[in-house]
Amino acid sequence: MKARLRADLLAAMKGRRTMEVKLIRALVAAVDNAEAVPLRPGAGLDGASPEAERLLLDAERVRAILQAEIEEREHAARNLEHLGQVERGELLRAEARAVRRYLD
């Protein structure tokens, strides 16, 4: 799934689809952040880069991350619509629909 995200990001960049690029970059970042190994207390404070292997996420964990991204956008959309910002809410709902295609 991560490979598909990266391939879709490249295609969106080549096609100059800026909104899609923004969305896919956010999804890749969410997955990358979940793969980060927590630092030990005090690690990296000496100015050296604390290089570490990344966690290997299974497909279910990646699906859970993407589902959380969908839920976050839908929640924000509801809040915006409640505040009368319907257009912004619709944009977030469109993003949530776009993320769902990775779950199918």
N, C-alpha and C positions, 0 to 999 in steps of 0.2 A: 504494500500500500504506500509505503514511503517512496519507493521508486516511482510509483505512478504519480504521486504528488510532485516529485521533482521533474518528471517528464512533462507533466501538465504545466508546471511553472515555466519551463523552458519554452514550450509552445506558446504560452500566453505572452511571454516576453517578446518572442519573435513576432507575434501578431499584434504587439503594442496594445494589448487589452489590459489597461492599467488597473481597473477595478479587480479583474481576475487575478492579476499579479499580486496585488495587495492582499487579497484574501488567501491565496495559496501560500504566500510568504508567511502569513500569520499562522496558518496550519502547520507548515514545516517547522516554524519556531516553537509551536506548542509541543510537537513531537520531540524536537531536539532538546527542549528544556526537560521533558520527562526522561530523556535518556541520560541526562547529566548525573554523574555520581556525586552525592553530597560530599562536601569538603570536610576534612577533619578540622576540629578547632585549631586555629593558628596556622593552618596550611596556606602557603602562598604569601604569607606576610613578609617574607624576606626579599620580595621583589621578583622571585623566580616564578615562572609559570607552573602551576600545579597540574601537569599533564596527567591525565588518567584515562583509562579505558571507559567507554560509554556503556551504559546499561543496554542490554539487548531486549527490546520490547517485543512481545509476541503480538500476533494480529489482533487478539482480543483487547489487549491494552491499548493499542493504537486506535481501535474502534471506540473504546471508552473515551479516549482523549477527544476524538472527533465528535462524539455524541455530546460531550461537555461543551465543546465549541458551539454546537447547534443550540443547546439549551441556553447558553450565555447570550447568544444573539436574539433568541426568541424572547427571553426575559427582558432584555434591553429594549426590544421592539415594543413589547407591551407597555413598558414604562414610558417610552417616548410617545406612543399613541395616546396614552392616558393624559399626557401633558399637551396634547394637541399637535404634536410634531409627527403627523401621519406619514409624510414623505420619507423622513429619516427612518421611521419604523418599517416602512415597506422595503427600504434598501437593506435593512438588517434581515428581514424575513427572506428576501431574495438571496442573501448570502447564506442563510441557514439552508435554503433549498439546494444551493450549489454544493454545500458541504455534504448533504445527504447522498449525493451521487457516489461518494466514496464509500458509503456504507452498503450500497446495493451490490 
